Amino acid sequence: MKKVLLLVTVVCGLSVAAQAQTRTVKKKKVTTTRTTAAAKSSPTASTTTTKTATTTTTPKAAPVAATTTTTTRTSAALSPTQGKFSIGVEVGLPLGDAKNASNLIIGGSLKYEHPVAENVFITGSAGYSKFLNNEEAKAADYSFSAIPVKVGVKYFFDQGFYGEAQIGAAFLHESIGDNSGNATAFAYSPGIGYAFTPNFDIGVRYEGWSKNGTLSQVAARLAYSF
């Protein structure tokens, strides 16, 4: 009988211990679940995520792209992509022997430009130049004029600046009183210029006419293109 009671007591003790262990495990699971839920709903985690997203999506390259597009469009507008004519008025200062008869040269010209490569053009021009007589030339009834016809190359640098060189022939007419004569001289004219807009530009050049000596000038041309 004593053995039976002892056995029952042991079994009851083991049952109570097992139930206590089960309750401890359940409590741990509940605590873990609550901790995980609290971490997910934490304001700190939400704030960190928001800040990271904001920092990642900040644009920085847009202004550079806009500036590049504007510059490209400006250069393209000042350097035309098709042929065009221009008409210009010219004023020159005679150099060397030309100063003996004149203090100022006036004239005009018609020019055509045709693109052959990026920023590169071939040019052709024809004009008229009249030497305005000084007092000595007026007293001698002296007159001198020229019709230069030239071809050349024009190259546009950045922001509307360009360089140009032309060669050709100048048809000269000279008269003193009732005597007059004509001659043909070799003409050459290197120069530079600036295009303010696609339709207006100003150029400065040195121009020489060579035949048994050289007549030369420094001239400016204000032109309208169409």
LINJO-V105633 format. One record per run of one state. SS is the DSSP state (helix for helix, strand for strand, loop for the rest). FROM is the first residue (numbers start at 1). TO is the last residue. If there is no record, write none. Layout:
BEGIN
SS & FROM & TO
SS & FROM & TO
END
This chain:
BEGIN
loop & 1 & 1
helix & 2 & 40
loop & 41 & 42
helix & 43 & 56
loop & 57 & 61
helix & 62 & 78
loop & 79 & 83
strand & 84 & 95
helix & 96 & 100
loop & 101 & 101
strand & 102 & 117
loop & 118 & 119
strand & 120 & 133
loop & 134 & 134
helix & 135 & 139
loop & 140 & 141
strand & 142 & 156
loop & 157 & 157
helix & 158 & 160
strand & 161 & 176
loop & 177 & 178
strand & 179 & 195
loop & 196 & 199
strand & 200 & 210
loop & 211 & 213
strand & 214 & 225
loop & 226 & 226
END
